[in-house]
């Protein structure tokens, strides 16, 4: 049988803390060793019990959860910290991750997410609740939305890919129009959009780009 995941809960709302303790105590693999209602007590209880994980709120009296996390990670590096908070603002996320927290779960999240966070952090990983992960990734990718990231990875529409493939195969604009049963002007518009989206120009450039995204086999055209 695996060792239990020993936990301390730090939250200044007593009813919430007791409810969380009751919930976690039902899990066979988890042992709640102590509770704390402020950052100072969280640090004290961590020194005393040396739990594997502290589940930490951010807004607490005396010492807030961010500073408590920082001190726990500096003084007791064998103990990991999971933030369980109502705050989803980027400023809080940045601070707790910089302080050394390995997990961040929102209080209105499902129970399964918290258990997944405990298991993931206990096994050496990081766990960010979906809304938190979206913000972190958004910053990493320059603030782009999911749709913008998808368009960046695959900017061309299906029709533009059809036009590009035929152009890359050496067909003239009118030939492409005849094959696809569209006007030459429409082909020219598609070609202009392809150039604008990809930054590729000229027949050689279009052909290489088409090969790179798998529309043609360049070896067959050399």
Secondary structure as GFF3:
##gff-version 3
##sequence-region A 1 222
A	DSSP	beta_strand	5	10	.	.	.	ID=ss1
A	DSSP	alpha_helix	14	25	.	.	.	ID=ss2
A	DSSP	beta_strand	30	36	.	.	.	ID=ss3
A	DSSP	alpha_helix	39	49	.	.	.	ID=ss4
A	DSSP	beta_strand	53	56	.	.	.	ID=ss5
A	DSSP	alpha_helix	65	75	.	.	.	ID=ss6
A	DSSP	beta_strand	80	85	.	.	.	ID=ss7
A	DSSP	alpha_helix	90	99	.	.	.	ID=ss8
A	DSSP	beta_strand	103	106	.	.	.	ID=ss9
A	DSSP	alpha_helix	111	122	.	.	.	ID=ss10
A	DSSP	beta_strand	127	128	.	.	.	ID=ss11
A	DSSP	alpha_helix	130	140	.	.	.	ID=ss12
A	DSSP	alpha_helix	146	153	.	.	.	ID=ss13
A	DSSP	alpha_helix	158	168	.	.	.	ID=ss14
A	DSSP	alpha_helix	173	180	.	.	.	ID=ss15
A	DSSP	alpha_helix	184	198	.	.	.	ID=ss16
A	DSSP	alpha_helix	202	212	.	.	.	ID=ss17
A	DSSP	three_ten_helix	218	221	.	.	.	ID=ss18
###
